[in-house]
Structure formats: C-alpha cells, structure tokens
Amino acid sequence: MLTTEEPRLLDQSTSSLPQSVSNPLDVAIRELRRHFRALVVVPLSVGIVAVVLALLLPAQFDAEAIFAPAADLTSGLAGPLQTIAQQFGIAGAGSGYTVYYFAQILQSREVLQRVARDTLTTDGKRWAVLDELGVDRSDPLPKQIDAAVRSLGDNVSVNTDDQSNLVTVDAQASSPARAEALVRDLLTALDTVVTKTVESGAGAERRFADAQTADAAASLATAEDDYRAFLERNRMGVASSPDLLFEDSRLRRRVEIAQSLYIALQNQAEAAKLQEVHNTPSISLLQPPQASPKKVSPKASMWGPFGVIAAGMVMIGWIYGLRPYLPLRKRRGLVRPPRSTLEAV
C-alpha cells in the first residue's frame, strides 16, 4: 500500500510544480518587495555598527620622511682605483650604494630589530616600541622581538625613485608624535647599519690595498736593484752601444711602472684607512619625519559604506541564491515525508 501511493504523491507534487513557476523577473521583483525592509534595515544596521567600531578602535597616524644616499656612498670607486683593480683581475663597480640597497636594508631584520628594542621619548614621556606595537610582554624576549619585527614590517612602507635617487619611508603609530619618533628611529638604525657595512667593506679594502702595496714595494725594490746593478757594470756609459741603450731603456721603464703602481696603491691604502673610520652620515635627509594630524585608520568614511555594501550583497545572495532552494527541494519530493504520514497512508 505504501509502494502504491508514494509514486502518486510524487506525481502530484511534480505535476503541480510547473503551474507555480512564473516569469523569473516577476519572481525577482516579488521577492524584492517581500524582503525590501530587510534589504534596507540590515545593511544600514551593519554600516552603523562599522562606523561605531571605527570611532571606538584605536586611531593610527602616519609619518613620512624622504632621504637620499650620501654622495660619498654613491660615487663608486675612483678612476685610478678601478684601473688598479682591473690590473689585478677585479672588475670595478660603476656605481656605489643605490636607493634599492637602502630600501632593502631599511626593511631588513637587522634594522627592525634595533628599532623594536628601543625606548623612545615624545612629549616628555618614555615609551617602548614593543608596547606601541601591542606585543605580549609576558612572552620570552626573543618571541617578543619576532612579533615586533613582523608588526613593524606591516607598519613600515618604503618607496624608491631611482630617477631622482630618493627613498620615501613612512610608518604608523598611535599618535602623530610617536609616528614621527618611530620614523626617526628607523632612519637612525638605517644609518648605523649602513655605516657599519661601509666600515667593514673599507677595512677589507684597506687590507687588500696594504697587501698589494707591500708586493708593489718589493717589485719596485727589485726593479731598482736590477737597474743599479746595470749602471754599476757600465760605469763608462751606454751611449756607444745600441744593446746597452736598449737595456738601459727597458730597466728604466720597469722602475717607472713599478713606481707608479706603488704610489697609486699607497694612496688607495691611505684612503681606505680614512674610509674605515668613516663617521659622516650615510644618508642626506631631504624631508624630516612629518606626521599628518588626520588618522589613516580606521576611517569611518570607509568602514561605513563597506559594511553597507557587504551586508547588502550577503542579503541579496541569501534571498536570490540560498533561500529559494529550500522550498524547491520539498516541492520536488526530494525530502521524505514525516514517518507518521507514511504510517497513516
């Protein structure tokens, strides 16, 4: 008896389905009218909540600074040094430190770690960068530093302009004064790291120049000894013999070349010693850190419309996408009738 009636039940449900189907446009308009209040109230409510949250959440302010690499760091190797380096099989660089180098160093872990460990002062109050970044101070110090480095990487933005040779850096903090202090500390850490790198490179250059100067001095002494021995053997003069004139010219030329190379290397060794104790700033600050009095986030003017649009899209998706399928499944007999109904049949 159950087997006989169940197809008839499905047939009646299926046969009544086409009669209830209307024009899709009419159905859409009817659903819009039916849920018009929800489509208006829900998005507006979400937008109001988003605006309130934007006003209650801590504000973030932005500070910006512009600098250029120092001239003595971008000039590259001097002409005489390039010539000498090529003689020893070393290709001299055509330019020094570029803006891309400074941008990479500024975003490096070495610089960010230095900033994360600092304690700054603004408006007569001292504050730790770790606290400003919202790091959990109950964690071990290495974990705090890691979290601060990641947070700084998100808060700090660096842009380069290779045509004008400028680097722009900006950072966000909870107040304009703190944002300026944070950018200033970033530039200080950058200058420290770059200066150490330059001093380290200059030290290696000085050691190289000292070693080559010693070799050049030994070569010069050998050339001078050979020429002196030649002159002592020919005290009567060399003008009367073409062979002696040729040998005299060759030995004199060896002494002159060895002497020129020795002088150039000696000068470079002295220059490298000065560069090794280089204590001038590695950057030229064109615009000191300046903060805007207007907060950059969260902005109520952005959160409100975004909340309204997002909630509206969700409501439309629910009304026209998800909701119609639930009664449709029942009309097509895809959902089994309750057990009590089957037993009654």
Backbone hydrogen bonds in HBPLUS format (Angstrom, degrees):
<---DONOR---> <-ACCEPTOR-->    atom                        ^
c    i                          cat <-CA-CA->   ^        H-A-AA   ^      H-
h    n   atom  resd res      DA  || num        DHA   H-A  angle D-A-AA Bond
n    s   type  num  typ     dist DA aas  dist angle  dist       angle   num
A0005-GLU N   A0001-MET O   3.28 MM   4  6.44 156.3  2.34 144.0 148.4     1
A0006-GLU N   A0002-LEU O   3.25 MM   4  6.16 152.1  2.33 144.5 150.3     2
A0009-LEU N   A0005-GLU O   2.98 MM   4  6.26 149.1  2.08 151.0 160.1     3
A0010-LEU N   A0006-GLU O   3.07 MM   4  6.32 158.0  2.12 151.6 157.0     4
A0011-ASP N   A0007-PRO O   2.76 MM   4  5.97 153.7  1.83 150.9 159.0     5
A0012-GLN N   A0008-ARG O   2.97 MM   4  6.16 159.1  2.01 146.9 151.5     6
A0013-SER N   A0009-LEU O   3.10 MM   4  6.30 157.4  2.16 141.7 148.1     7
A0014-THR N   A0010-LEU O   2.81 MM   4  5.98 154.0  1.88 146.2 154.1     8
A0015-SER N   A0011-ASP O   2.73 MM   4  5.83 157.2  1.78 149.5 156.1     9
A0016-SER N   A0012-GLN O   3.05 MM   4  6.11 143.0  2.20 139.4 147.6    10
A0017-LEU N   A0014-THR O   3.22 MM   3  5.23 148.5  2.33  98.3 107.5    11
A0020-SER N   A0017-LEU O   3.07 MM   3  5.46 139.3  2.24 109.6 120.2    12
A0021-VAL N   A0018-PRO O   3.25 MM   3  5.18 150.8  2.34  97.5 106.1    13
A0026-ASP N   A0023-ASN O   3.02 MM   3  5.19 114.2  2.47 101.0 116.8    14
A0027-VAL N   A0023-ASN O   2.92 MM   4  6.24 156.4  1.97 156.5 164.1    15
A0028-ALA N   A0024-PRO O   2.91 MM   4  6.12 156.3  1.96 146.6 152.8    16
A0029-ILE N   A0025-LEU O   2.95 MM   4  6.22 160.3  1.99 149.5 154.4    17
A0030-ARG N   A0026-ASP O   2.89 MM   4  6.04 157.5  1.94 146.2 153.0    18
A0031-GLU N   A0027-VAL O   2.91 MM   4  6.11 156.9  1.97 148.8 154.8    19
A0032-LEU N   A0028-ALA O   2.92 MM   4  6.12 148.9  2.02 142.1 151.2    20
A0033-ARG N   A0029-ILE O   2.95 MM   4  6.23 157.3  2.00 150.0 155.0    21
A0034-ARG N   A0030-ARG O   2.96 MM   4  6.13 154.6  2.03 143.3 151.0    22
A0035-HIS N   A0031-GLU O   3.00 MM   4  6.13 152.5  2.07 146.1 151.8    23
A0039-LEU N   A0035-HIS O   2.92 MM   4  6.18 156.5  1.98 154.2 161.5    24
A0040-VAL N   A0036-PHE O   3.10 MM   4  6.35 131.0  2.36 142.4 154.3    25
A0040-VAL N   A0037-ARG O   3.21 MM   3  5.25 137.6  2.40  95.6 107.1    26
A0041-VAL N   A0037-ARG O   2.79 MM   4  5.91 175.0  1.79 160.9 162.4    27
A0042-VAL N   A0038-ALA O   3.11 MM   4  5.61 155.6  2.17 134.2 141.4    28
A0044-LEU N   A0040-VAL O   3.24 MM   4  6.24 160.2  2.28 144.8 150.8    29
A0045-SER N   A0041-VAL O   2.86 MM   4  5.98 154.6  1.93 151.3 158.9    30
A0046-VAL N   A0042-VAL O   2.95 MM   4  6.20 163.3  1.98 156.7 161.1    31
A0047-GLY N   A0043-PRO O   2.85 MM   4  6.07 157.6  1.90 150.5 156.9    32
A0048-ILE N   A0044-LEU O   2.94 MM   4  6.16 154.2  2.00 146.5 152.8    33
A0049-VAL N   A0045-SER O   2.97 MM   4  6.25 162.4  2.01 151.5 156.2    34
A0050-ALA N   A0046-VAL O   2.90 MM   4  6.15 154.3  1.97 147.5 154.9    35
A0051-VAL N   A0047-GLY O   2.98 MM   4  6.25 154.6  2.05 146.7 153.0    36
A0052-VAL N   A0048-ILE O   2.97 MM   4  6.23 160.8  2.01 152.3 157.4    37
A0053-LEU N   A0049-VAL O   2.92 MM   4  6.16 159.9  1.96 150.2 155.7    38
A0054-ALA N   A0050-ALA O   2.93 MM   4  6.15 154.7  2.00 145.7 152.8    39
A0055-LEU N   A0051-VAL O   3.02 MM   4  6.29 142.3  2.17 143.1 153.0    40
A0055-LEU N   A0052-VAL O   3.16 MM   3  5.13 123.7  2.50  92.8 107.0    41
A0056-LEU N   A0052-VAL O   2.96 MM   4  6.18 139.5  2.12 144.6 156.1    42
A0056-LEU N   A0053-LEU O   3.17 MM   3  5.03 124.5  2.49  91.4 105.6    43
A0057-LEU N   A0053-LEU O   2.86 MM   4  5.87 157.5  1.91 156.8 160.3    44
A0060-GLN N   A0297-SER O   2.72 MM 237  5.28 141.6  1.86 170.8 173.5    45
A0296-VAL N   A0060-GLN O   2.76 MM 236  5.81 155.7  1.82 158.1 166.7    46
A0061-PHE N   A0173-ALA O   2.71 MM 112  5.45 167.5  1.72 164.4 168.5    47
A0173-ALA N   A0061-PHE O   2.93 MM 112  5.45 148.8  2.03 146.5 156.6    48
A0292-SER N   A0062-ASP O   3.15 MM 230  6.19 155.5  2.21 174.4 176.6    49
A0063-ALA N   A0171-ALA O   3.01 MM 108  5.66 155.9  2.07 158.8 166.5    50
A0171-ALA N   A0063-ALA O   3.05 MM 108  5.66 143.9  2.19 147.1 158.3    51
A0064-GLU N   A0290-GLN O   2.86 MM 226  5.40 156.1  1.92 139.5 142.2    52
A0290-GLN N   A0064-GLU O   2.92 MM 226  5.40 154.8  1.99 141.3 147.4    53
A0065-ALA N   A0169-VAL O   2.88 MM 104  5.47 151.5  1.96 157.1 166.6    54
A0169-VAL N   A0065-ALA O   2.94 MM 104  5.47 165.6  1.96 159.5 164.4    55
A0066-ILE N   A0287-GLN O   3.11 MM 221  4.89 156.6  2.17 129.9 137.0    56
A0286-LEU N   A0066-ILE O   2.89 MM 220  5.53 141.8  2.04 136.0 147.2    57
A0287-GLN N   A0066-ILE O   2.96 MM 221  4.89 162.5  2.00 144.5 141.7    58
A0067-PHE N   A0167-VAL O   2.98 MM 100  5.45 161.1  2.02 154.2 160.0    59
A0167-VAL N   A0067-PHE O   2.83 MM 100  5.45 156.7  1.89 165.4 171.9    60
A0068-ALA N   A0284-SER O   2.89 MM 216  5.13 155.3  1.95 138.6 146.4    61
A0284-SER N   A0068-ALA O   2.66 MM 216  5.13 170.5  1.67 166.2 169.3    62
A0070-ALA N   A0282-SER O   2.91 MM 212  5.12 161.9  1.94 133.9 128.0    63
A0073-LEU N   A0070-ALA O   3.04 MM   3  5.44 155.1  2.10 110.3 118.3    64
A0074-THR N   A0071-ALA O   3.29 MM   3  5.38 149.1  2.39 101.3 109.7    65
A0097-TYR N   A0073-LEU O   2.82 MM  24  5.78 153.0  1.89 156.3 151.2    66
A0096-GLY N   A0074-THR O   3.47 MM  22  4.07 164.6  2.49 101.9  98.5    67
A0082-GLN N   A0078-ALA O   2.95 MM   4  6.24 151.9  2.03 154.6 163.0    68
A0083-THR N   A0079-GLY O   3.13 MM   4  6.43 158.0  2.18 153.3 158.7    69
A0084-ILE N   A0080-PRO O   3.00 MM   4  6.26 159.4  2.04 148.9 154.5    70
A0085-ALA N   A0081-LEU O   2.80 MM   4  5.96 163.3  1.83 151.2 156.1    71
A0086-GLN N   A0082-GLN O   2.94 MM   4  6.10 153.9  2.01 146.2 152.8    72
A0087-GLN N   A0083-THR O   3.12 MM   4  6.37 141.2  2.28 139.2 149.3    73
A0087-GLN N   A0084-ILE O   3.09 MM   3  5.10 124.1  2.41  94.9 109.4    74
A0088-PHE N   A0085-ALA O   3.13 MM   3  5.25 134.7  2.34  97.1 109.2    75
A0090-ILE N   A0085-ALA O   2.72 MM   5  4.89 160.3  1.76 144.7 141.3    76
A0089-GLY N   A0086-GLN O   3.09 MM   3  4.87 162.5  2.12 102.2 104.9    77
A0101-TYR N   A0098-THR O   3.11 MM   3  5.26 124.5  2.44  97.7 111.1    78
A0102-PHE N   A0098-THR O   3.27 MM   4  6.72 156.6  2.33 147.8 153.0    79
A0103-ALA N   A0099-VAL O   2.92 MM   4  6.15 152.8  1.99 145.0 153.0    80
A0104-GLN N   A0100-TYR O   2.96 MM   4  6.14 158.8  2.01 147.4 152.3    81
A0105-ILE N   A0101-TYR O   2.98 MM   4  6.20 162.5  2.01 150.9 155.9    82
A0106-LEU N   A0102-PHE O   2.88 MM   4  5.96 155.3  1.94 145.1 152.2    83
A0107-GLN N   A0103-ALA O   3.24 MM   4  6.44 139.0  2.42 139.0 147.9    84
A0108-SER N   A0105-ILE O   3.06 MM   3  4.90 162.2  2.09 103.7 108.2    85
A0112-LEU N   A0108-SER O   3.15 MM   4  6.39 172.5  2.16 153.8 156.2    86
A0113-GLN N   A0109-ARG O   2.83 MM   4  5.80 153.3  1.90 147.6 154.0    87
A0114-ARG N   A0110-GLU O   3.32 MM   4  6.47 155.6  2.38 138.3 143.9    88
A0115-VAL N   A0111-VAL O   3.12 MM   4  6.46 158.7  2.17 151.8 157.4    89
A0116-ALA N   A0112-LEU O   2.90 MM   4  6.06 159.0  1.94 146.9 153.0    90
A0117-ARG N   A0113-GLN O   3.15 MM   4  6.32 143.8  2.28 146.2 153.7    91
A0118-ASP N   A0115-VAL O   3.07 MM   3  5.28 157.1  2.13 108.8 116.1    92
A0129-VAL N   A0118-ASP O   3.26 MM  11  6.09 176.6  2.26 156.9 156.2    93
A0120-LEU N   A0127-TRP O   2.87 MM   7  5.52 139.5  2.03 173.6 160.5    94
A0127-TRP N   A0120-LEU O   2.82 MM   7  5.52 159.5  1.86 158.5 164.2    95
A0122-THR N   A0125-LYS O   2.96 MM   3  5.43 156.7  2.01 152.3 152.4    96
A0125-LYS N   A0122-THR O   2.96 MM   3  5.43 165.5  1.98 118.1 122.9    97
A0131-ASP N   A0128-ALA O   3.10 MM   3  5.33 123.1  2.43  99.9 113.0    98
A0132-GLU N   A0128-ALA O   3.14 MM   4  6.52 156.1  2.20 148.4 155.3    99
A0133-LEU N   A0129-VAL O   3.01 MM   4  6.22 146.2  2.12 147.8 156.0   100
A0135-VAL N   A0130-LEU O   3.10 MM   5  5.52 170.7  2.11 164.3 161.4   101
A0134-GLY N   A0131-ASP O   3.08 MM   3  5.11 159.1  2.12 103.5 109.9   102
A0139-ASP N   A0136-ASP O   3.34 MM   3  5.98 166.6  2.36 115.0 118.8   103
A0143-LYS N   A0140-PRO O   3.06 MM   3  5.42 118.6  2.45 106.6 121.3   104
A0144-GLN N   A0140-PRO O   2.97 MM   4  6.30 151.0  2.06 151.5 160.9   105
A0144-GLN N   A0141-LEU O   3.05 MM   3  4.92 114.9  2.49  94.3 110.6   106
A0145-ILE N   A0141-LEU O   2.91 MM   4  6.19 160.8  1.95 160.3 164.5   107
A0146-ASP N   A0142-PRO O   3.01 MM   4  6.25 158.2  2.06 145.2 151.0   108
A0147-ALA N   A0143-LYS O   3.02 MM   4  6.23 162.1  2.05 147.4 151.9   109
A0148-ALA N   A0144-GLN O   2.88 MM   4  6.12 154.6  1.95 148.4 156.0   110
A0149-VAL N   A0145-ILE O   2.85 MM   4  6.06 155.4  1.91 151.1 157.5   111
A0150-ARG N   A0146-ASP O   3.08 MM   4  6.35 159.9  2.12 149.1 153.7   112
A0151-SER N   A0147-ALA O   3.00 MM   4  6.21 157.4  2.05 145.1 151.7   113
A0152-LEU N   A0148-ALA O   2.82 MM   4  6.01 160.0  1.86 151.1 156.6   114
A0153-GLY N   A0149-VAL O   2.94 MM   4  6.10 152.1  2.02 143.2 151.1   115
A0154-ASP N   A0150-ARG O   3.21 MM   4  6.52 137.9  2.40 138.8 148.7   116
A0154-ASP N   A0151-SER O   3.12 MM   3  5.19 129.3  2.39  95.8 108.8   117
A0155-ASN N   A0151-SER O   2.98 MM   4  6.26 145.4  2.10 145.0 155.4   118
A0156-VAL N   A0152-LEU O   2.86 MM   4  5.76 143.8  1.99 155.5 160.4   119
A0157-SER N   A0170-ASP O   2.89 MM  13  5.39 164.6  1.91 160.9 164.6   120
A0170-ASP N   A0157-SER O   2.98 MM  13  5.39 156.7  2.03 152.8 159.3   121
A0159-ASN N   A0168-THR O   2.84 MM   9  5.13 160.4  1.88 151.6 158.0   122
A0168-THR N   A0159-ASN O   2.79 MM   9  5.13 169.7  1.80 156.8 160.4   123
A0161-ASP N   A0166-LEU O   2.92 MM   5  5.26 149.7  2.01 163.6 161.4   124
A0165-ASN N   A0161-ASP O   2.75 MM   4  5.60 116.3  2.16 138.7 157.5   125
A0166-LEU N   A0161-ASP O   3.08 MM   5  5.26 152.2  2.16 139.5 144.7   126
A0179-ALA N   A0175-SER O   2.96 MM   4  6.18 153.8  2.03 152.7 160.5   127
A0180-GLU N   A0176-PRO O   3.03 MM   4  6.28 160.1  2.07 151.2 155.5   128
A0181-ALA N   A0177-ALA O   3.00 MM   4  6.24 160.9  2.04 147.0 152.5   129
A0182-LEU N   A0178-ARG O   2.87 MM   4  6.02 150.7  1.96 144.7 152.6   130
A0183-VAL N   A0179-ALA O   3.05 MM   4  6.32 160.2  2.09 149.9 154.2   131
A0184-ARG N   A0180-GLU O   2.94 MM   4  6.13 160.9  1.98 150.9 156.8   132
A0185-ASP N   A0181-ALA O   2.93 MM   4  6.10 151.5  2.01 142.9 150.4   133
A0186-LEU N   A0182-LEU O   2.98 MM   4  6.23 147.8  2.09 142.8 151.8   134
A0187-LEU N   A0183-VAL O   3.03 MM   4  6.36 156.4  2.09 151.3 156.5   135
A0188-THR N   A0184-ARG O   3.03 MM   4  6.31 152.2  2.11 143.6 151.4   136
A0189-ALA N   A0185-ASP O   2.95 MM   4  6.16 162.5  1.98 149.6 153.7   137
A0190-LEU N   A0186-LEU O   2.89 MM   4  6.10 154.0  1.95 145.7 153.7   138
A0191-ASP N   A0187-LEU O   2.94 MM   4  6.14 162.6  1.97 148.3 152.2   139
A0192-THR N   A0188-THR O   3.01 MM   4  6.27 155.2  2.08 147.2 154.0   140
A0193-VAL N   A0189-ALA O   3.02 MM   4  6.23 165.3  2.04 152.4 155.5   141
A0194-VAL N   A0190-LEU O   2.93 MM   4  6.09 171.1  1.94 158.7 161.4   142
A0195-THR N   A0191-ASP O   2.92 MM   4  5.91 159.7  1.96 143.8 150.2   143
A0196-LYS N   A0192-THR O   3.04 MM   4  6.22 157.8  2.09 145.3 151.0   144
A0197-THR N   A0193-VAL O   2.99 MM   4  6.24 152.4  2.06 145.1 153.1   145
A0198-VAL N   A0194-VAL O   2.84 MM   4  6.13 159.4  1.88 154.9 160.3   146
A0199-GLU N   A0195-THR O   2.87 MM   4  6.07 162.6  1.90 150.0 155.0   147
A0200-SER N   A0196-LYS O   2.88 MM   4  6.02 154.7  1.95 144.3 151.4   148
A0201-GLY N   A0197-THR O   2.91 MM   4  6.17 160.3  1.95 148.7 154.0   149
A0202-ALA N   A0198-VAL O   2.77 MM   4  5.99 154.1  1.84 149.0 157.2   150
A0203-GLY N   A0199-GLU O   2.87 MM   4  6.05 147.8  1.97 142.5 151.0   151
A0204-ALA N   A0200-SER O   3.10 MM   4  6.44 156.9  2.15 147.0 152.1   152
A0205-GLU N   A0201-GLY O   2.90 MM   4  6.15 153.5  1.97 144.8 152.9   153
A0206-ARG N   A0202-ALA O   2.77 MM   4  5.97 151.4  1.85 146.1 154.0   154
A0207-ARG N   A0203-GLY O   3.00 MM   4  6.25 161.1  2.03 148.8 153.2   155
A0208-PHE N   A0204-ALA O   2.99 MM   4  6.21 154.8  2.06 143.7 150.8   156
A0209-ALA N   A0205-GLU O   2.82 MM   4  6.04 162.1  1.86 149.5 154.7   157
A0210-ASP N   A0206-ARG O   2.76 MM   4  5.96 156.5  1.81 151.8 158.5   158
A0211-ALA N   A0207-ARG O   3.03 MM   4  6.18 161.7  2.06 144.2 148.8   159
A0212-GLN N   A0208-PHE O   2.96 MM   4  6.23 162.8  1.99 151.7 156.6   160
A0213-THR N   A0209-ALA O   2.79 MM   4  5.86 146.5  1.90 143.1 153.0   161
A0214-ALA N   A0210-ASP O   2.96 MM   4  6.20 155.2  2.02 147.6 153.3   162
A0215-ASP N   A0211-ALA O   3.13 MM   4  6.45 158.0  2.18 144.9 150.5   163
A0216-ALA N   A0212-GLN O   2.82 MM   4  6.03 156.6  1.88 145.6 152.7   164
A0217-ALA N   A0213-THR O   2.82 MM   4  6.02 151.0  1.90 147.1 154.9   165
A0218-ALA N   A0214-ALA O   3.04 MM   4  6.31 154.3  2.11 145.0 151.5   166
A0219-SER N   A0215-ASP O   2.95 MM   4  6.23 157.8  2.00 149.3 155.5   167
A0220-LEU N   A0216-ALA O   2.88 MM   4  6.05 155.7  1.94 146.3 153.1   168
A0221-ALA N   A0217-ALA O   2.93 MM   4  6.15 157.8  1.98 146.3 152.2   169
A0222-THR N   A0218-ALA O   3.01 MM   4  6.24 156.9  2.07 146.9 152.9   170
A0223-ALA N   A0219-SER O   2.94 MM   4  6.18 161.5  1.98 149.3 154.2   171
A0224-GLU N   A0220-LEU O   2.90 MM   4  6.09 159.3  1.94 151.6 157.3   172
A0225-ASP N   A0221-ALA O   2.91 MM   4  6.07 156.0  1.97 147.1 153.7   173
A0226-ASP N   A0222-THR O   2.97 MM   4  6.21 158.9  2.02 150.0 155.3   174
A0227-TYR N   A0223-ALA O   3.06 MM   4  6.26 157.3  2.12 144.8 151.0   175
A0228-ARG N   A0224-GLU O   2.89 MM   4  6.08 157.2  1.94 147.9 154.5   176
A0229-ALA N   A0225-ASP O   2.92 MM   4  6.09 158.1  1.97 147.9 153.8   177
A0230-PHE N   A0226-ASP O   3.03 MM   4  6.23 151.6  2.11 142.3 150.0   178
A0231-LEU N   A0227-TYR O   3.01 MM   4  6.30 157.2  2.07 148.0 153.6   179
A0232-GLU N   A0228-ARG O   2.96 MM   4  6.21 153.1  2.03 148.7 156.1   180
A0233-ARG N   A0229-ALA O   3.09 MM   4  6.28 143.0  2.23 141.9 150.9   181
A0234-ASN N   A0230-PHE O   3.21 MM   4  6.40 129.5  2.48 137.5 150.1   182
A0234-ASN N   A0231-LEU O   3.20 MM   3  5.11 136.4  2.41  93.2 105.3   183
A0237-GLY N   A0234-ASN O   3.22 MM   3  5.70 164.3  2.24 112.2 116.9   184
A0241-SER N   A0238-VAL O   3.29 MM   3  5.71 163.9  2.31 112.1 116.7   185
A0245-LEU N   A0241-SER O   3.00 MM   4  6.29 152.7  2.07 149.8 157.9   186
A0246-PHE N   A0242-PRO O   2.98 MM   4  6.19 160.9  2.01 151.2 155.5   187
A0247-GLU N   A0243-ASP O   3.01 MM   4  6.25 161.4  2.05 148.5 153.4   188
A0248-ASP N   A0244-LEU O   2.87 MM   4  6.00 153.5  1.94 144.0 151.7   189
A0249-SER N   A0245-LEU O   2.97 MM   4  6.20 156.9  2.03 148.0 153.8   190
A0250-ARG N   A0246-PHE O   3.00 MM   4  6.23 157.3  2.05 148.0 154.2   191
A0251-LEU N   A0247-GLU O   2.99 MM   4  6.16 167.6  2.01 152.0 154.7   192
A0252-ARG N   A0248-ASP O   3.01 MM   4  6.09 155.9  2.07 144.0 151.1   193
A0253-ARG N   A0249-SER O   3.00 MM   4  6.11 153.8  2.07 144.0 150.9   194
A0254-ARG N   A0250-ARG O   3.09 MM   4  6.35 151.2  2.17 145.4 152.8   195
A0255-VAL N   A0251-LEU O   3.15 MM   4  6.42 153.7  2.22 143.5 149.9   196
A0256-GLU N   A0252-ARG O   3.02 MM   4  6.34 155.9  2.08 148.1 154.6   197
A0257-ILE N   A0253-ARG O   3.00 MM   4  6.21 166.7  2.02 154.3 156.9   198
A0258-ALA N   A0254-ARG O   3.02 MM   4  6.11 167.1  2.03 147.5 151.7   199
A0259-GLN N   A0255-VAL O   2.89 MM   4  5.95 148.4  1.99 142.1 151.4   200
A0260-SER N   A0256-GLU O   2.94 MM   4  6.16 155.5  2.00 148.8 154.5   201
A0261-LEU N   A0257-ILE O   3.02 MM   4  6.24 166.6  2.04 155.7 158.8   202
A0262-TYR N   A0258-ALA O   3.03 MM   4  6.10 155.1  2.09 140.6 147.6   203
A0263-ILE N   A0259-GLN O   3.02 MM   4  6.21 159.6  2.06 147.3 152.3   204
A0264-ALA N   A0260-SER O   3.03 MM   4  6.24 163.8  2.06 150.2 154.5   205
A0265-LEU N   A0261-LEU O   3.03 MM   4  6.18 165.5  2.05 150.4 154.2   206
A0266-GLN N   A0262-TYR O   2.90 MM   4  6.00 151.1  1.99 144.2 152.9   207
A0267-ASN N   A0263-ILE O   2.95 MM   4  6.18 155.6  2.01 148.3 154.2   208
A0268-GLN N   A0264-ALA O   3.00 MM   4  6.26 156.1  2.06 145.9 152.7   209
A0269-ALA N   A0265-LEU O   2.91 MM   4  6.08 152.5  1.99 145.3 152.6   210
A0270-GLU N   A0266-GLN O   3.14 MM   4  6.41 152.4  2.22 143.3 149.9   211
A0271-ALA N   A0267-ASN O   2.96 MM   4  6.27 153.8  2.03 146.0 153.7   212
A0272-ALA N   A0268-GLN O   2.85 MM   4  6.05 153.9  1.91 149.4 156.3   213
A0273-LYS N   A0269-ALA O   3.08 MM   4  6.30 144.7  2.21 138.5 147.4   214
A0274-LEU N   A0270-GLU O   3.19 MM   4  6.53 150.7  2.28 143.6 150.5   215
A0275-GLN N   A0271-ALA O   2.96 MM   4  6.26 154.4  2.03 146.3 153.9   216
A0276-GLU N   A0272-ALA O   2.91 MM   4  6.02 141.4  2.06 141.4 151.3   217
A0277-VAL N   A0274-LEU O   3.26 MM   3  5.53 138.7  2.44 101.3 111.3   218
A0278-HIS N   A0275-GLN O   3.04 MM   3  4.75 149.2  2.13 110.5 107.9   219
A0302-MET N   A0299-LYS O   3.10 MM   3  5.45 149.5  2.20 105.2 114.1   220
A0303-TRP N   A0299-LYS O   2.93 MM   4  6.18 168.4  1.94 158.0 161.8   221
A0304-GLY N   A0300-ALA O   3.02 MM   4  5.74 168.0  2.03 142.6 146.2   222
A0306-PHE N   A0302-MET O   3.16 MM   4  6.13 156.5  2.21 145.3 152.5   223
A0307-GLY N   A0303-TRP O   2.86 MM   4  5.97 155.5  1.92 148.8 155.2   224
A0308-VAL N   A0304-GLY O   3.04 MM   4  6.34 159.7  2.08 156.4 162.1   225
A0309-ILE N   A0305-PRO O   2.92 MM   4  6.10 171.7  1.93 155.7 157.6   226
A0310-ALA N   A0306-PHE O   2.89 MM   4  5.98 166.8  1.91 151.2 155.5   227
A0311-ALA N   A0307-GLY O   2.96 MM   4  6.00 166.4  1.98 147.3 151.5   228
A0312-GLY N   A0308-VAL O   2.91 MM   4  6.01 158.0  1.96 148.3 155.1   229
A0313-MET N   A0309-ILE O   2.97 MM   4  6.18 156.6  2.03 149.6 155.2   230
A0314-VAL N   A0310-ALA O   3.05 MM   4  6.31 155.1  2.11 146.9 153.7   231
A0315-MET N   A0311-ALA O   2.93 MM   4  6.19 161.0  1.97 152.0 156.9   232
A0316-ILE N   A0312-GLY O   2.95 MM   4  6.15 163.3  1.98 150.2 154.7   233
A0317-GLY N   A0313-MET O   2.91 MM   4  6.04 158.2  1.96 145.1 151.6   234
A0318-TRP N   A0314-VAL O   2.92 MM   4  6.17 146.1  2.04 144.4 153.6   235
A0319-ILE N   A0315-MET O   2.91 MM   4  6.13 162.8  1.93 153.9 158.2   236
A0320-TYR N   A0316-ILE O   2.94 MM   4  5.94 173.8  1.95 155.3 157.2   237
A0321-GLY N   A0317-GLY O   2.85 MM   4  4.96 129.0  2.12 121.3 133.0   238
A0322-LEU N   A0317-GLY O   3.20 MM   5  6.73 142.2  2.35 144.3 155.3   239
A0323-ARG N   A0318-TRP O   2.85 MM   5  5.71 166.5  1.87 159.6 163.5   240
A0325-TYR N   A0322-LEU O   3.27 MM   3  5.90 145.5  2.40 115.6 124.1   241
A0326-LEU N   A0323-ARG O   3.29 MM   3  5.90 146.2  2.41 116.1 123.5   242
A0329-ARG N   A0325-TYR O   3.10 MM   4  6.12 150.9  2.19 144.2 148.3   243
A0331-ARG N   A0327-PRO O   3.00 MM   4  6.31 154.9  2.07 150.3 157.1   244
A0332-ARG N   A0328-LEU O   3.12 MM   4  6.30 146.1  2.24 145.1 153.1   245
A0334-LEU N   A0329-ARG O   3.06 MM   5  5.36 149.4  2.15 173.0 166.3   246
A0333-GLY N   A0330-LYS O   3.11 MM   3  5.29 161.6  2.14 107.7 112.1   247
A0341-THR N   A0338-PRO O   3.15 MM   3  5.48 128.3  2.43 102.3 114.6   248
A0342-LEU N   A0338-PRO O   3.35 MM   4  6.77 153.7  2.42 146.7 153.4   249
A0343-GLU N   A0339-ARG O   3.03 MM   4  6.29 157.1  2.08 151.2 157.2   250
A0344-ALA N   A0340-SER O   3.03 MM   4  6.22 149.1  2.12 139.5 147.8   251
A0345-VAL N   A0341-THR O   3.07 MM   4  6.32 151.5  2.15 145.5 152.6   252
